[in-house]
Amino acid sequence: ASEVLAGARVTFNYFDVLGLGPLHGRAFLPQEDQPGHDQVVILSHELWQQRFGGDLRILGQSIQLDYQPKVVVG
């Protein structure tokens, strides 16, 4: 089933600028900031808990966002 989610496209250093990082997994890599190499996503804690039950096995898995596959890295 489809869901409407709020999200944002950010630069690879977004979390560094905020002084934050993912709770699990990793942040974005510089090369993932380039067009055509942006097929990764970091989930919010709320979405990770509500939609994926806080399961760490979602890391490295592909999910569909805007009908495009994205690999969850954090």
Residue pairs with C-beta under 8 A, 6 or more apart in sequence:
3 51
5 47
5 65
7 41
7 65
9 38
10 28
11 28
11 33
12 27
12 28
12 29
12 30
12 32
12 33
13 28
13 30
14 28
15 21
15 22
15 27
15 28
15 42
16 27
21 27
21 74
22 42
22 73
22 74
23 45
23 74
24 56
24 59
24 74
25 42
25 59
25 72
25 73
25 74
26 73
26 74
27 42
27 73
27 74
28 40
28 42
28 73
31 37
32 38
32 39
32 40
39 68
39 69
39 70
39 71
40 70
40 71
40 72
40 73
41 63
41 65
41 70
41 71
41 72
41 73
42 72
42 73
42 74
43 52
43 58
43 72
43 74
48 54
48 58
52 58
58 72
59 72
59 73
59 74
60 71
60 72
60 73
61 71
61 72
62 69
62 70
62 71
62 72
63 69
63 70
63 72
64 70
